[in-house]
């Protein structure tokens, strides 16, 4: 089941993201955000009207996806940056495609113009997902972030909504 995220989902969202912060280079955070920080992010998204969705499996949150402002200047208001994370156990079962597809449908319904996504390389699963959902590569920043002892590249993609 895919539905709007609620404050009661934030502990599960925090736990999913913490795994990626602590064990991967997928995100460049070094410390997982606190539950309070997650609450502030969800509240800010609600104020802007940007969707936050969760996917449930067996009654538990197994993943989340959301849209956030791409940049703060007014000319970027119709462009959003999209994000998706699944629990480690939920990957590889089609849940990401369903969840991200629902997010894109919500953005289309809001008549937004462009979705932008960035991913640390290598990340073949995320690259496949984004391309399957119509994202096109627009460029790669080489060695833009340093995590776990090495410089990391980040690829950016976009999709017209």
C-alpha positions as CSV (number, residue, x, y, z in Angstrom):
1,X,0.0,0.0,0.0
2,X,1.2,3.5,-0.9
3,X,-0.1,6.5,1.0
4,X,0.7,9.9,2.3
5,X,3.4,10.0,5.0
6,X,2.3,10.9,8.5
7,X,4.2,11.9,11.6
8,X,3.8,8.4,13.0
9,X,5.9,7.1,10.0
10,X,8.9,9.2,10.9
11,X,10.7,6.7,13.1
12,X,10.6,4.1,10.3
13,X,11.7,6.7,7.8
14,X,14.6,7.7,10.1
15,X,15.6,4.1,10.5
16,X,15.5,3.4,6.7
17,X,17.7,6.5,6.0
18,X,20.1,5.8,8.9
19,X,21.1,2.5,7.3
20,X,22.1,4.4,4.1
21,X,23.9,7.1,6.0
22,X,25.9,4.6,8.2
23,X,26.6,1.8,5.7
24,X,26.7,3.3,2.1
25,X,27.8,6.2,0.1
26,X,24.3,6.7,-1.4
27,X,23.8,9.8,0.7
28,X,26.5,12.2,1.7
29,X,25.2,12.7,5.3
30,X,27.6,11.5,7.9
31,X,25.1,11.4,10.7
32,X,21.5,10.4,10.5
33,X,19.0,13.3,11.0
34,X,17.1,13.2,14.3
35,X,13.5,12.5,14.6
36,X,12.9,16.2,15.2
37,X,14.7,17.1,12.0
38,X,12.5,14.6,10.1
39,X,9.4,16.2,11.6
40,X,10.5,19.6,10.5
41,X,11.1,18.3,7.0
42,X,7.7,16.7,6.8
43,X,6.0,19.8,8.1
44,X,7.9,22.1,5.6
45,X,6.8,19.8,2.8
46,X,3.2,20.1,3.9
47,X,3.4,23.9,3.9
48,X,4.8,23.8,0.3
49,X,2.4,21.2,-0.8
50,X,5.1,18.8,-1.8
51,X,4.1,15.1,-1.5
52,X,5.8,12.7,0.9
53,X,4.7,9.1,0.4
54,X,5.4,5.8,2.2
55,X,5.0,2.3,1.0
56,X,3.9,-0.4,3.4
57,X,4.6,-4.1,3.3
58,X,2.9,-6.3,5.9
59,X,1.8,-3.2,7.8
60,X,5.2,-1.7,8.2
61,X,6.8,1.2,6.3
62,X,9.2,-0.3,3.8
63,X,10.1,2.8,1.9
64,X,9.5,6.5,1.3
65,X,9.7,9.0,-1.5
66,X,9.2,12.7,-1.5
67,X,9.7,15.9,-3.5
68,X,11.5,19.0,-2.2
69,X,12.4,22.4,-3.7
70,X,15.1,22.2,-6.3
71,X,16.4,25.6,-5.5
72,X,15.0,28.5,-3.4
73,X,14.7,31.2,-6.1
74,X,11.2,31.8,-7.4
75,X,12.0,30.9,-11.0
76,X,12.6,27.3,-9.8
77,X,9.2,27.0,-8.1
78,X,7.9,24.5,-10.7
79,X,10.9,22.2,-10.5
80,X,11.4,19.7,-7.6
81,X,14.1,17.4,-6.5
82,X,12.9,13.9,-5.9
83,X,14.1,11.3,-3.4
84,X,13.4,7.6,-2.7
85,X,14.7,5.2,-0.2
86,X,13.6,1.6,0.5
87,X,14.5,-0.5,3.5
88,X,17.3,-2.8,2.8
89,X,15.0,-5.8,2.9
90,X,12.4,-4.3,0.5
91,X,14.7,-3.7,-2.5
92,X,14.4,-5.8,-5.6
93,X,10.7,-6.5,-5.5
94,X,9.2,-3.7,-7.6
95,X,8.3,-1.6,-4.6
96,X,10.6,1.3,-5.7
97,X,9.0,1.5,-9.1
98,X,5.5,1.6,-7.6
99,X,6.4,4.1,-5.0
100,X,8.4,6.5,-7.2
101,X,5.6,6.2,-9.9
102,X,3.1,7.3,-7.4
103,X,5.2,10.2,-6.4
104,X,5.6,11.3,-10.1
105,X,1.8,10.9,-10.6
106,X,1.3,13.2,-7.6
107,X,3.7,15.8,-9.1
108,X,2.0,15.6,-12.5
109,X,-1.4,16.2,-10.8
110,X,0.1,19.3,-9.2
111,X,1.0,20.5,-12.6
112,X,4.7,20.9,-11.8
113,X,7.1,21.1,-14.7
114,X,10.3,19.2,-13.9
115,X,11.6,16.5,-11.5
116,X,15.4,16.4,-10.9
117,X,17.2,13.5,-9.2
118,X,20.8,13.0,-8.2
119,X,22.6,9.7,-7.3
120,X,26.0,8.8,-6.0
121,X,27.8,6.5,-8.5
122,X,28.0,3.6,-8.8
123,X,24.3,2.9,-8.2
124,X,23.0,0.7,-11.0
125,X,19.7,-0.1,-9.3
126,X,18.9,3.6,-8.9
127,X,20.0,4.3,-12.5
128,X,17.8,1.6,-13.8
129,X,14.8,2.8,-11.8
130,X,15.2,6.4,-12.9
131,X,15.6,5.5,-16.6
132,X,12.6,3.1,-16.4
133,X,10.5,6.0,-15.1
134,X,11.5,8.4,-17.9
135,X,14.4,10.3,-16.3
136,X,17.2,11.3,-18.7
137,X,20.8,11.9,-17.6
138,X,21.9,15.5,-17.7
139,X,25.4,15.4,-16.3
140,X,27.8,14.0,-13.7
141,X,29.8,15.9,-11.2
142,X,33.1,14.1,-10.8
143,X,34.5,13.6,-7.4
144,X,32.0,16.1,-5.8
145,X,31.7,14.4,-2.4
146,X,34.1,12.6,-0.1
147,X,32.7,9.7,2.0
148,X,34.1,6.5,3.4
149,X,37.6,7.3,2.4
150,X,37.1,8.1,-1.3
151,X,35.9,10.8,-3.7
152,X,32.4,10.1,-5.1
153,X,30.7,11.1,-8.4
154,X,27.1,12.2,-8.5
155,X,25.0,11.8,-11.7
156,X,22.0,14.1,-12.2
157,X,18.9,13.2,-14.2
158,X,15.7,15.0,-15.0
159,X,12.2,14.2,-16.2
160,X,9.6,16.6,-17.6
161,X,6.3,16.1,-15.8
